[in-house]
Amino acid sequence: MTAPEREPGRPYLLVDAEGFLVPAAKASEHDIEWEPDDWQRICRHGDAIALFQDAMADLMAAIPNFSLALVLGDRTTFRYGVYPQYKGNRKKEQKVPGWPALVERIEALARSCGWMVWRLPNVEADDACGILASRRDIIASKDKDLLTIPGYVYRGGEIQLQTQMDADLAFYGQTLIGDKSDNYPGCPGIGEKGAEKVLAGCSTEAEMWQAVVKAYKKAGKSAAEAIVQARCARILRPGEYDMAESRPILWRPPVA
């Protein structure tokens, strides 16, 4: 495949679409009693789309003069092959009723509004944002994972610049902490404060990685196990996806 089409010379606002669509859908769910004792949860897609459209209008008002691109995730992700337990805790979660149909309607809405829709095979939406964002672009996301990407992120009503150092510290911190919502554990016994302590004083990426491996070994884990957790935590960046082969390029430890 080739990289998604862009309007030449225009900066883009890349929207992690699912982060805005899921809350809109959840707010549009209702319980209906069809018969006595016969209940079912439904989602009014029209209401969800209206809420989503309002959210996009707010984004465009906050960040004018940017072209809008809705970024969607593929139905599968390479992380299942890296760590089979990845997101295994979500299997019992109640899914949004009619989710595939809702996504199709959002794509149709985007086309009618002149927005781009971007998706890359075998990666999640936040990965696609990280891969496709240029230096002039802004990523709009509610997910803290996007703070591991160097560049501009719109989050909590503010545009935040993540320097290379900021992004690397966030990435290695996530490798240590893990992510309960995504079901990868990180380094045993390490929380947010512990990660800050481990990485304190590191001034290069190689030093950060050495500190991470040292923490894993102290916890009875190997460098290989640390690499697996890092690949779960790594939100892909520009250059970390093979467009010709439509596959991600797995993260590798930095060379000292």
Secondary structure, DSSP 8 states (H G I E B T S, - for coil): -------TT--EEEEEHHHHHHHHHHTTEEEEEEETTEEEEEE-HHHHHHHHHHHHHHHHHHSTT-EEEEEE--SS-THHHH-TTTTGGGTTS---TTHHHHHHHHHHHHHHHT-EEEE-TTS-HHHHHHHH--TT-EEE-S-GGGGGSSEEEEETTEEEEE-HHHHHHHHHHHHHH-BGGGTB--STT--HHHHHHHHTT--SHHHHHHHHHHHHHHTT--HHHHHHHHHHH----TTSEETTTTEE--------
